[in-house]
Amino acid sequence: MIPAGHKLELVKSKEATHDTDGNVQYYICTVCNKVFKDDKASEEIALEDTVIAKTGHDYGSLYKNDADNHWKECACGSIAEKETHNFNEWVVVKEATESENGLRERTCAVCGYTMTEEIPATGTGAGEPSDPEIPDEENNSTDSDNNDNDSPQTGDMSEITLHLLLIVVAAVGVGVTFTIIKRSKRIN
């Protein structure tokens, strides 16, 4: 039986989460604001005794990762310890040959993420040199059509237009100079 003067209201229990406190079930008197353990108001308790502390995030020890970062993640989706990878030195897994690409990799020292990268082949292929009289099957040319020989290429043809323009300007300048000299000789 509820003591006279009390009007009790049930506060249902609520589980604690990562971010918020929970509580046990209890009763509160809407008249005097006292908190009771049961619906008969037989045992008064402090409001602090009803609180179930939040559990906090459980990030565990395993890392999640992508190509740039690693982090720890709680089941609720909260992220902690997000950082860029701390890669070790590259290690060649497969050497490149003249005709086949190789492979190298490096691993993050923190989370174990492995990045791989292809190593280009070192040449065009193994085999005997082709006969200069027979067209090359790959580019359909002969060695006589190809300027790729053992002699180094000289000259820079990338600015030929600029060079031709300078030659024309210089020629005009010389012509103007001679015309001025000729006229000055006639005047004197």
C-alpha angles and dihedrals in degrees: 000000000000114000114249117274097028123113108188127207123192119237107196122223118263126196118238117245133198092274107025137051120243131206143218119245112275143154127242126198110233090204104051100011092233117150122229134191095219141030092255093060088233096136122040116206136183117259089236089062090063094059122105106198118237112264098228124222120303107212095168122202100282122098128219117208150179131195093287110028147024129211145160119249133200120220088252091061098255112144128215137174095022110176140151116266120275100215126199120222120292115272121201109233096176124016117232114243130199091270106023133060119240131216135229132182143188129197133215108246091214107045104013096241109159123213117197129197132186119240111214119241113264098231148000097275142296122274145081121314113266123253108262091222093057117074115245109252094218101054100013095233138114128233089254089060091048119080091197103113136132094276116098117245113246131197129037112253094177095093101037093129091056092050093050091049091052091051091052092048091048092049091050090048092052091047092051091048092053091047092052092047091049092050093047090053091053092051094052 
